[in-house]
Amino acid sequence: MATMNPSIKRGSAELAVLAVLEQQPLHGYEIARRIEQESDGALRFTLASLYPLLYRMEKRGWTKATWETTPAGVRRRCYGLTAKGLKQLGATRLEWDAFFQALSRIGGLRRA
Amino acid sequence: MRDWSALVHRHLASVRVDERRRREISAELAAHLEDAYDAALRSGCAEAEAIARAMERVPDWGALAVAVERSADEDSTMTRQAITVLLPGTTMVLAAATGMSLVVSSTPADRWLDPRWQVHALAAGLAFLFYLLLGAIGAAWSRHVGGSPGERLAAGAFPLVLHVAVVGLGLGEDMLYAFSRGAVGRHLDINIINMILIMLVAPGAALLLGVLPFARRSARLDAQ
């Protein structure tokens, strides 16, 4: 069985962000909005929980941020997934999968 | 329409990150709040409610400031100060040393003993302007790479390190000479005062004058 990541809470947020960025580069508000929407409101980020996470992921080389100007002339900092981030997403998914399987065996949980 | 940039900037003013990073973070967080506000308006909220919806994203400004600072702390402070102080500062020291060496090597020996005060005043004026320029370049460079006002001051005044070293050597030599003659008296006092005025006070004043225009926070850069 795979070793569990001790910082499971932070790991779940990382997984959520990496997963939405897998689809396309997004800016902070859009990342938070999509995670909230796709989790039916179960996962909700404040600025204090989202941006430090985004900055850490950028420093680790999982994402690359660039300032982009929207057609309306508004500047937004967009985060895109790097090859390293994509690899990390795969590893994180495996870790969470193992975690849910373990919980399922113990608690008789049903997976969606 | 609410000024989200000013709001974020005010709340993150105490966060210890370099100026450039602070501006970038402030702009990004302000954009997030503005997007949340616009989305609430589009969904039919009145302005007051839209503002409240946006502000729900920041239940605790203090916690946000701490979280941002912690994530920035992962950058090495040494690395930042090497960029904002040491690099511009040591370059200005090298420029000062090169400038002084060129002047000394290219000036005929008899010119140093020229009895006309105008010659010495012109030389002192040019040296003052040269140091004023060094202070300005050091501080402007530090500001350009995101130095705080204190870091700009340190970078601009850095060539004084060279002067302190020269004065220290000169004083040490003088004191040894005086002790060897058994006369630590008038000769030493006059030398100390002259040396401090010429080697520390005058160049220090020139450097600080050069730093001044770049020491204040830039309204234009802060607004970016």
Boltz contact constraints between the chains, C-beta under 6 A:
constraints:
  - contact:
      token1: [A, 28]
      token2: [B, 32]
      max_distance: 6.0
  - contact:
      token1: [A, 29]
      token2: [B, 32]
      max_distance: 6.0
  - contact:
      token1: [A, 29]
      token2: [B, 35]
      max_distance: 6.0
  - contact:
      token1: [A, 46]
      token2: [B, 57]
      max_distance: 6.0
  - contact:
      token1: [A, 47]
      token2: [B, 29]
      max_distance: 6.0
  - contact:
      token1: [A, 47]
      token2: [B, 57]
      max_distance: 6.0
  - contact:
      token1: [A, 47]
      token2: [B, 58]
      max_distance: 6.0
  - contact:
      token1: [A, 47]
      token2: [B, 64]
      max_distance: 6.0
  - contact:
      token1: [A, 48]
      token2: [B, 63]
      max_distance: 6.0
  - contact:
      token1: [A, 48]
      token2: [B, 64]
      max_distance: 6.0
  - contact:
      token1: [A, 48]
      token2: [B, 67]
      max_distance: 6.0
  - contact:
      token1: [A, 52]
      token2: [B, 67]
      max_distance: 6.0
  - contact:
      token1: [A, 52]
      token2: [B, 71]
      max_distance: 6.0
  - contact:
      token1: [A, 55]
      token2: [B, 71]
      max_distance: 6.0
  - contact:
      token1: [A, 56]
      token2: [B, 71]
      max_distance: 6.0
  - contact:
      token1: [A, 76]
      token2: [B, 31]
      max_distance: 6.0
  - contact:
      token1: [A, 77]
      token2: [B, 28]
      max_distance: 6.0
